[in-house]
């Protein structure tokens, strides 16, 4: 009986924490991922040094859309990155906007939930993920290959931004 009381207390204490975490790759998660991007010097500085952020086709931003394959077959989150004060800053993170993507500048990435979690934990980086078909993407391939270091940090955001992966985003 005492164990049941302890278990009930534990569930009451942890349930609000779990409920407060956004669903992985939901609009709310996208906003938190945007903030985490801006706190990562490899992303904010490295993508300026490589020239990645400047390839925006004159729009003033690059778009990255992501989704979990086992939840849907279309992007659920969009991040926009702009050159601001000589940093690659995430200026928007949330639901996908209606802006048309430019395949020469923008990216769409998708993987199963399990694979996103593995990459977010640092189990392997983008090169292995793409070579083994664990991460699929559309976008400027050569540009992506030239930015594997920063790209690794992007994948690690999945593990750094608290999220609940037990259900799918709307």
C-alpha positions in Angstrom: 0.0 0.0 0.0 2.8 2.3 0.9 4.4 1.7 -2.6 1.2 2.7 -4.3 1.1 5.9 -2.3 4.7 6.7 -3.3 4.1 5.8 -6.9 1.0 8.0 -6.9 2.9 10.9 -5.4 5.7 10.4 -8.0 3.2 10.5 -10.8 1.6 13.7 -9.5 5.0 15.4 -9.2 6.3 14.3 -12.7 3.0 14.6 -14.7 3.0 18.4 -14.8 6.7 18.4 -16.0 5.9 16.0 -18.8 2.7 17.9 -19.7 4.7 21.2 -19.9 7.1 19.8 -22.5 6.1 20.7 -26.1 5.5 17.8 -28.5 8.7 17.1 -30.5 8.5 19.1 -33.7 5.4 21.0 -32.9 5.1 24.7 -33.4 5.9 25.2 -29.6 9.0 23.0 -29.9 10.0 25.0 -33.0 10.0 28.3 -31.0 12.2 26.6 -28.3 14.5 25.2 -30.9 14.9 28.7 -32.4 15.9 30.1 -29.0 18.4 27.2 -28.5 19.8 27.8 -32.0 20.6 31.4 -31.0 22.3 30.2 -27.8 24.7 27.9 -29.8 27.9 29.7 -31.0 28.7 27.0 -33.5 25.4 27.7 -35.3 25.4 31.5 -34.9 29.1 32.0 -35.8 30.0 28.9 -37.8 27.3 29.4 -40.4 28.5 32.9 -41.0 32.1 31.9 -41.4 31.2 29.2 -44.0 28.9 31.6 -45.9 25.9 29.3 -45.4 23.6 32.0 -44.0 24.3 34.4 -47.0 22.8 31.9 -49.5 19.3 33.2 -49.0 18.4 34.0 -52.6 18.0 37.7 -51.7 15.1 37.1 -49.3 17.0 37.9 -46.2 16.5 34.4 -44.6 17.0 30.7 -45.2 14.2 28.2 -44.3 14.6 24.8 -42.7 11.6 22.6 -42.4 11.5 19.4 -40.4 9.2 16.6 -39.6 8.9 13.1 -38.0 8.1 10.5 -40.7 6.1 8.3 -38.4 3.8 11.2 -37.6 3.2 12.7 -41.0 4.6 13.1 -44.5 5.0 16.8 -44.5 6.9 19.4 -42.5 5.5 20.4 -39.1 8.1 22.9 -38.0 9.9 25.8 -39.8 13.0 27.7 -38.7 14.1 30.8 -40.5 17.7 31.9 -40.2 18.9 35.4 -41.1 22.2 37.3 -41.0 21.9 39.8 -38.1 24.8 41.6 -36.6 27.2 39.2 -38.3 25.5 36.1 -36.7 23.3 33.4 -38.2 20.3 34.1 -36.0 17.1 32.1 -35.9 14.4 34.7 -36.4 11.3 32.4 -36.5 10.5 29.0 -35.1 7.0 27.6 -35.3 4.4 26.2 -37.6 5.2 26.0 -41.3 4.4 29.2 -43.2 3.1 29.3 -46.7 6.4 30.6 -48.2 7.6 28.6 -51.2 11.0 27.0 -50.6 13.9 27.6 -52.9 15.8 24.3 -53.4 19.0 26.2 -53.9 18.9 27.7 -50.4 16.3 26.0 -48.2 16.1 22.6 -46.6 13.5 20.0 -45.7 14.7 17.3 -43.3 12.8 14.2 -42.0 13.5 11.1 -40.1 11.6 8.7 -37.8 11.1 9.8 -34.2 13.5 7.2 -33.0 16.2 8.4 -35.4 15.7 12.1 -34.4 16.1 11.1 -30.8 19.3 9.1 -31.6 20.8 12.1 -33.5 19.7 14.5 -30.7 21.5 12.3 -28.2 24.7 12.5 -30.3 24.7 8.8 -31.1 25.8 9.7 -34.6 26.1 12.8 -36.8 24.6 14.0 -40.0 27.1 12.2 -42.3 26.3 8.8 -40.9 22.6 9.6 -40.7 22.4 10.5 -44.4 24.7 7.7 -45.6 22.6 5.1 -43.8 19.3 6.6 -44.9 18.4 7.6 -41.3 17.9 11.2 -42.2 16.5 12.4 -45.5 16.8 15.9 -46.8 16.1 18.1 -49.8 18.2 21.2 -50.3 21.6 22.3 -51.6 23.6 19.1 -51.1 27.0 20.6 -51.6 26.3 23.4 -49.2 25.1 20.8 -46.6 28.3 18.7 -47.1 30.4 21.8 -46.5 28.7 22.5 -43.1 28.7 19.2 -41.3 30.1 20.7 -38.1 27.3 23.2 -37.6 24.8 20.7 -39.0 25.8 18.3 -36.2 24.9 21.0 -33.7 21.5 21.5 -35.4 20.8 17.8 -34.9 21.8 18.0 -31.3 19.1 20.6 -30.7 16.6 17.8 -30.8 18.2 16.4 -27.6 18.8 19.8 -26.0 15.2 21.2 -26.4 12.9 19.4 -23.9 10.2 17.6 -25.7 7.6 14.9 -25.5 7.9 12.4 -28.3 5.1 10.1 -27.1 2.5 11.8 -29.4 2.6 13.5 -32.8 2.3 17.3 -33.4 -1.0 18.5 -34.8 
